[in-house]
Amino acid sequence: MEKEKSPASPKPKATAKKAEKAKGRRRGARKSKPVLGEYSGMVVSKLVSKGSKSERQALQLDTDRGLLTLRRPGRSAFDDQGLADLVGKEIKCVGLRKGRYLYVKDWAFQAPDDDGDSTAEE
């Protein structure tokens, strides 16, 4: 004899929050959209991710809006000699900002600012 199915209520479809959680994202985590732009500042080396397996000396761009960790697409985050040569220098760069990371495409050294006006006196 076949067992008849009882008229159970249909399963509710997964909500957007449940779908996000199922993908492995933390609750409340935001996905930042990449922003292409021009940034300038001093390149510094600082300890990041302290106490984690990713703890390292990272190269960061100290801008007027805060620190951005510098990376080059396709290069090691732990050892990029090309960027390491920029420590202590003022640069202007073009890159893709995603969260706290700046994926640098191109850079140029920035001339140091004069203490006076940029206008010429006659």
C-alpha positions in Angstrom: 0.0 0.0 0.0 1.1 3.4 -0.8 1.3 6.0 1.9 -0.6 9.1 1.1 1.2 12.4 1.7 -0.3 14.5 4.4 -1.2 18.0 3.3 1.8 19.8 5.0 2.4 23.4 4.5 4.9 24.2 1.7 8.4 25.0 2.7 9.1 28.8 2.6 11.6 29.9 0.1 14.9 31.1 1.4 15.0 34.8 2.2 17.8 37.0 1.0 19.5 37.0 4.5 19.4 33.2 4.6 20.8 33.0 1.0 23.7 35.3 2.0 24.4 33.3 5.1 24.4 30.1 3.1 27.1 31.6 0.8 29.4 31.9 3.8 29.3 35.6 4.2 29.2 37.1 7.7 25.9 38.6 8.8 26.1 42.4 8.3 29.2 42.2 6.2 29.2 44.6 3.3 30.6 44.1 -0.1 32.4 47.2 -1.1 32.3 48.2 -4.7 35.6 48.9 -6.4 36.3 52.6 -7.1 38.8 53.7 -9.7 40.4 57.0 -8.8 43.6 59.1 -8.3 45.2 59.0 -4.8 48.2 60.8 -3.4 50.2 60.6 -0.2 53.2 59.2 1.6 54.1 55.5 1.3 54.7 53.9 4.8 55.3 50.4 6.1 53.1 49.3 9.0 52.2 46.1 10.8 48.8 44.9 9.8 46.5 42.0 10.8 48.4 41.8 14.1 47.9 38.4 15.9 46.5 36.6 12.8 48.1 34.3 10.3 48.1 37.2 7.9 50.2 39.4 10.2 52.8 41.3 8.0 54.5 44.5 7.3 52.3 46.1 4.7 52.9 49.0 2.5 50.3 51.7 2.9 49.5 55.0 1.4 48.9 57.7 4.0 46.3 59.9 2.4 44.4 62.8 3.9 41.4 60.4 4.2 43.3 57.7 6.0 45.5 54.7 5.3 45.1 52.4 2.3 47.0 49.1 2.0 48.8 49.1 -1.3 48.7 46.0 -3.6 49.5 45.4 -7.3 47.2 43.0 -9.1 48.8 39.6 -9.6 51.7 40.3 -7.2 52.4 38.9 -3.8 50.8 40.8 -0.9 53.7 39.7 1.3 56.7 40.6 -0.9 56.4 43.2 -3.7 59.8 44.8 -4.2 58.6 47.3 -6.7 56.3 48.9 -4.1 58.8 48.4 -1.3 61.1 50.8 -3.1 58.5 53.6 -2.6 58.6 53.6 1.2 59.1 57.1 2.5 58.3 58.8 -0.8 55.3 61.0 -1.8 53.5 59.5 -4.7 50.4 60.1 -6.8 48.8 57.0 -8.1 45.9 55.7 -10.1 44.2 52.6 -8.7 41.2 50.6 -7.9 40.1 51.0 -4.3 38.2 48.1 -2.7 37.6 48.5 1.0 40.9 49.3 2.7 42.9 48.1 -0.2 44.2 50.1 -3.2 45.2 48.0 -6.2 47.8 50.3 -7.8 47.9 50.4 -11.6 50.4 53.3 -12.1 52.2 55.8 -10.0 54.5 58.8 -10.2 56.6 60.6 -7.7 55.0 63.8 -6.4 57.1 66.9 -6.1 57.4 68.1 -2.5 55.1 71.0 -1.6 56.7 74.4 -1.1 56.1 76.2 2.2 55.1 79.4 0.3 52.4 80.2 -2.2 52.5 78.6 -5.6 51.8 82.0 -7.2 54.7 84.0 -8.5 55.4 87.4 -7.0 56.2 90.3 -9.4 
